[in-house]
Amino acid sequence: MPQWYVGMNAKDEIILGAGVIGNNYHKRKDLTPNVYALYVEENYWKQRLASIILNFIRQDFERSER
């Protein structure tokens, strides 16, 4: 960590991204990892992309057991 995730459209343009860090300025070790940043280009709002990338991140961390 940190880990960054990006999503691209068919034109290879970045349209969404999210960052994950180990600690978001708190003392609770049981509340990690933390999504630090999440961004979706306005033209892609209301397409569930934030939900999709957050679900992907969750699954990625479950697979790797970081």
Buried (B, 14 or more C-beta within 10 A) or exposed (E): EEBEBEBEEEEEEEBBBBBBBEBEEEEEEEEBBBBBEBBBBEEBEEEEBBEEBBEEBEEEBEEEEE
